[in-house]
Amino acid sequence: MGNIDEKILEIINNEESKLQNISDGQVKIGNRYYEFEERVFYDDNVKLLMPKDFKEMPQQQRQIKYPSSQRPEIIQTDETGSINIMLNRIDSSLNEDQVKELTDGMKAILKKVNPANIFFTDGVEKVDEKNVGYFEFKSPAMDGFIYNLMFFFEFEGKTVMGTFCCRYDEYKDWREVAFQVMKTIRVTKKNIEGRG
């Protein structure tokens, strides 16, 4: 009888692992299910999928979690405030050909600023005809470690920096999802046309 139970569990686990595409409905992450929806930013010109129940982080919580005045413009967070997806426009010119150079430069700066950061993969993905540079790393925090996926892309001739972060002990559940969120970036062309 135990053998049959194991087979059933194996089938259920295989089915759950097949459901991990965030654009296909509910996805099991850790011990719960999330549904994703398209969110729009920057006057509806930048779009990406995020969990439906993520909300804009309240101002007071932002000031505590990100005390620097350079905190990101957009911080979408879960109910605990520990899983965040952030976007920030940087007043730094960027074109498609410079994305890798910018990404490598940002990684080098983070290595220098905090040698305790441990870096994993990096690269440039083609996402909806745009170059999106990325790297992922583990960083020390007050109460443990944080998993970070940082990504960069051009928008209206400037740099947009995105970050996904969660507690490091949750990264195995969220890593693939974070990459999928990054790969749903869509930038509308209407405000870019005519720029040289």
Secondary structure, DSSP 8 states (H G I E B T S, - for coil): -HHHHHHHHHHHHHHHHHT--TTSS-EEETTEEE-EEEEEETTTTEEEEEETT-EE--HHHHHHHS-STT--SEEEE-TTS-SEEEEEEEEEE--GGGHHHHHHHHHHHHHHH-TT-EEEEEEEEEETTEEEEEEEEEEEETTEEEEEEEEEEEETTEEEEEEEEEEGGGHHHHHHHHHHHHTT-EE-STTTTT--
